[in-house]
């Protein structure tokens, strides 16, 4: 009997209030779920999905991994990620990074 692929679905809020729906499969889903489980205190995630697949269903954007060419980065500590997080904070918020 074949095993069903593991998946993880979520919606991401963009800075302007728009949502992007995210579905990750197999190892990408495991990586995302493990990160969330180990970082429960994180209230803001930056997800970079390199070579992902964008599609629309009922005028809603959906992003998913695209076979084995996709690379997933979650709260990657490159210089641009903390800067990006700070730009997403409302003007009256304190620094949460």
CORDACOR-V896031 format. One record per backbone hydrogen bond with DSSP energy under -0.5 kcal/mol. NH is the residue of the N-H (numbers start at 1). CO is the residue of the C=O. E is the energy in kcal/mol with one decimal. If there is no record, write none. Layout:
nh=NH co=CO e=E
nh=NH co=CO e=E
//
This chain:
nh=8 co=24 e=-2.1
nh=10 co=22 e=-2.5
nh=12 co=20 e=-3.4
nh=14 co=12 e=-0.6
nh=14 co=18 e=-3.7
nh=17 co=14 e=-2.2
nh=20 co=12 e=-2.5
nh=21 co=61 e=-2.6
nh=22 co=10 e=-3.4
nh=23 co=63 e=-2.6
nh=24 co=8 e=-2.7
nh=26 co=6 e=-3.1
nh=28 co=25 e=-1.6
nh=30 co=26 e=-2.3
nh=31 co=27 e=-2.6
nh=32 co=28 e=-2.2
nh=33 co=29 e=-2.9
nh=34 co=30 e=-2.7
nh=35 co=31 e=-2.1
nh=36 co=32 e=-2.4
nh=37 co=33 e=-2.3
nh=38 co=34 e=-2.4
nh=39 co=35 e=-1.3
nh=40 co=37 e=-0.5
nh=42 co=39 e=-1.7
nh=47 co=45 e=-0.6
nh=48 co=46 e=-0.5
nh=48 co=73 e=-2.9
nh=49 co=47 e=-0.6
nh=50 co=48 e=-0.7
nh=50 co=71 e=-2.7
nh=52 co=49 e=-0.9
nh=53 co=64 e=-3.3
nh=55 co=62 e=-2.7
nh=57 co=60 e=-2.1
nh=60 co=57 e=-1.3
nh=62 co=55 e=-3.3
nh=63 co=21 e=-3.2
nh=64 co=53 e=-2.0
nh=65 co=23 e=-0.8
nh=67 co=65 e=-0.6
nh=69 co=66 e=-1.2
nh=71 co=50 e=-2.1
nh=73 co=48 e=-2.6
nh=75 co=46 e=-3.2
nh=75 co=73 e=-0.5
nh=81 co=78 e=-0.9
nh=82 co=78 e=-0.9
nh=83 co=79 e=-1.2
nh=84 co=80 e=-2.5
nh=85 co=81 e=-2.5
nh=86 co=82 e=-2.2
nh=87 co=83 e=-1.8
nh=88 co=84 e=-1.0
nh=88 co=85 e=-0.7
nh=89 co=85 e=-0.6
nh=89 co=86 e=-0.9
nh=93 co=90 e=-2.0
//
